[in-house]
Amino acid sequence: MTYFVWIWLGILALSAILEFVSMQMVSVWFCVSSFAAVILDLCSVAIWIQALVFVLLALLLLVCLRKFCLKFLLKNDNTKTNVDQLVGSKHTLFEEIKKGENGSLKVNGVVWTAQSENGHAIKKGEEVIITKVDGNKLIVKKNIEKKGDK
């Protein structure tokens, strides 16, 4: 066993700490690669081979598995925010939307910038349906459903 085993173990520990702090699925591959280098060092493999295996394995794992692992780990992160829950709700237009311009919509006491979904004008007082939230703008369309229809 050479002193390089301690270097590889130090890289492993540092990578593990960095991954714990960042949670970006980058440093974890260096942990795996340094562990492989530790095993190679314990088997008395030349240092240049250890370094080559470390670099190639880290790059291969990073390129091939990072996106898959992030997708797997974040698949249940679909919690709707309060703003996302506005989509589909009906409200009365607070300020007229002129053709190609913005208007205003009051939702739960908060005045939002409103934009017509198709660019057409919508008069003040008309009932609209929120179809999308785009940053701080609500994209709306005119509600064509009659009040008696349901």
C-alpha positions as CSV (number, residue, x, y, z in Angstrom):
1,M,0.0,0.0,0.0
2,T,1.4,3.4,-1.0
3,Y,0.7,6.9,0.2
4,F,-1.5,7.4,-2.9
5,V,-4.3,5.5,-1.2
6,W,-4.5,8.4,1.3
7,I,-4.7,10.9,-1.5
8,W,-7.5,8.9,-3.2
9,L,-9.3,8.6,0.2
10,G,-8.9,12.4,0.7
11,I,-10.4,13.0,-2.8
12,L,-13.3,10.6,-1.9
13,A,-14.0,12.4,1.4
14,L,-13.7,15.9,-0.2
15,S,-16.0,14.8,-3.1
16,A,-18.6,13.4,-0.7
17,I,-18.6,16.7,1.3
18,L,-19.0,18.8,-1.8
19,E,-21.8,16.6,-3.0
20,F,-23.5,16.8,0.3
21,V,-23.3,20.6,0.3
22,S,-24.2,21.1,-3.4
23,M,-26.7,18.2,-4.1
24,Q,-26.0,18.6,-7.8
25,M,-25.1,15.0,-8.7
26,V,-21.6,16.0,-9.9
27,S,-19.1,15.2,-7.1
28,V,-20.7,11.9,-6.4
29,W,-19.1,10.5,-9.5
30,F,-15.6,11.5,-8.2
31,C,-16.4,9.6,-5.1
32,V,-17.0,6.4,-7.1
33,S,-13.9,7.0,-9.2
34,S,-11.7,7.6,-6.3
35,F,-12.9,4.5,-4.6
36,A,-12.0,2.6,-7.8
37,A,-8.5,4.2,-7.6
38,V,-8.2,3.1,-4.0
39,I,-8.8,-0.5,-5.0
40,L,-6.3,-0.2,-7.9
41,D,-3.7,1.2,-5.5
42,L,-4.3,-1.6,-3.0
43,C,-3.7,-4.0,-5.9
44,S,-0.4,-2.2,-6.6
45,V,-1.4,-0.9,-10.0
46,A,0.8,1.9,-11.4
47,I,-0.2,5.5,-10.4
48,W,-0.7,6.6,-14.0
49,I,-3.3,3.8,-14.5
50,Q,-5.0,4.8,-11.3
51,A,-5.2,8.4,-12.4
52,L,-6.4,7.4,-15.9
53,V,-9.1,5.2,-14.5
54,F,-10.1,7.9,-12.1
55,V,-10.5,10.6,-14.8
56,L,-12.2,8.3,-17.4
57,L,-14.6,6.7,-15.0
58,A,-15.6,10.0,-13.4
59,L,-16.3,11.6,-16.9
60,L,-18.1,8.5,-18.1
61,L,-20.3,8.3,-15.0
62,L,-21.0,12.1,-15.1
63,V,-22.0,12.2,-18.7
64,C,-24.0,9.0,-18.7
65,L,-25.7,8.9,-15.4
66,R,-26.2,12.4,-14.0
67,K,-29.2,13.4,-16.1
68,F,-30.9,10.0,-15.4
69,C,-30.2,10.2,-11.6
70,L,-31.5,13.8,-11.4
71,K,-34.7,12.8,-13.3
72,F,-35.2,9.8,-11.0
73,L,-34.5,11.8,-7.8
74,L,-36.8,14.7,-8.8
75,K,-39.6,12.8,-10.3
76,N,-41.9,13.4,-7.3
77,D,-41.2,17.1,-7.1
78,N,-44.4,18.1,-8.9
79,T,-45.9,20.2,-6.1
80,K,-48.1,22.9,-7.4
81,T,-47.4,26.4,-6.1
82,N,-50.2,28.8,-5.2
83,V,-49.6,30.6,-8.5
84,D,-50.0,27.3,-10.5
85,Q,-53.3,26.7,-8.9
86,L,-54.7,29.9,-10.5
87,V,-54.7,28.2,-14.0
88,G,-58.3,27.4,-14.9
89,S,-59.9,29.8,-12.5
90,K,-62.4,32.4,-13.6
91,H,-62.1,36.1,-12.7
92,T,-63.5,39.4,-13.8
93,L,-61.1,41.6,-15.8
94,F,-60.0,44.6,-13.7
95,E,-58.6,46.7,-16.6
96,E,-59.3,46.4,-20.3
97,I,-56.8,44.4,-22.4
98,K,-56.3,46.3,-25.7
99,K,-55.3,44.4,-28.8
100,G,-51.7,43.4,-28.5
101,E,-51.3,45.1,-25.1
102,N,-51.6,44.2,-21.4
103,G,-54.4,44.8,-19.0
104,S,-55.0,44.0,-15.3
105,L,-56.7,41.3,-13.4
106,K,-57.4,41.2,-9.7
107,V,-57.0,37.8,-8.1
108,N,-57.5,37.4,-4.3
109,G,-56.9,41.1,-3.7
110,V,-53.7,41.2,-5.8
111,V,-53.6,43.0,-9.1
112,W,-51.8,41.0,-11.8
113,T,-50.7,42.0,-15.3
114,A,-53.0,40.2,-17.7
115,Q,-52.4,39.3,-21.4
116,S,-54.8,37.9,-23.9
117,E,-54.0,34.4,-25.0
118,N,-54.7,35.2,-28.6
119,G,-53.8,38.9,-28.6
120,H,-57.4,40.1,-29.0
121,A,-58.9,42.9,-26.9
122,I,-61.1,42.0,-23.9
123,K,-63.3,44.6,-22.2
124,K,-63.1,45.6,-18.6
125,G,-65.7,43.6,-16.5
126,E,-65.6,40.6,-18.8
127,E,-65.2,37.2,-17.2
128,V,-61.9,35.5,-18.2
129,I,-60.3,32.2,-17.5
130,I,-56.6,32.0,-16.6
131,T,-54.9,29.6,-19.1
132,K,-51.2,30.0,-18.1
133,V,-48.9,31.8,-15.7
134,D,-45.9,33.3,-17.5
135,G,-43.6,34.9,-14.9
136,N,-45.6,37.7,-13.3
137,K,-48.2,37.8,-16.1
138,L,-51.4,35.9,-16.2
139,I,-52.4,34.7,-19.7
140,V,-56.2,34.8,-20.0
141,K,-58.9,34.0,-22.5
142,K,-62.4,35.3,-22.6
143,N,-64.9,33.0,-20.9
144,I,-67.4,32.1,-23.7
145,E,-69.5,29.9,-21.3
146,K,-72.8,31.5,-20.4
147,K,-73.6,32.0,-16.8
148,G,-76.6,29.7,-17.0
149,D,-74.6,26.9,-18.7
150,K,-72.6,24.4,-16.6
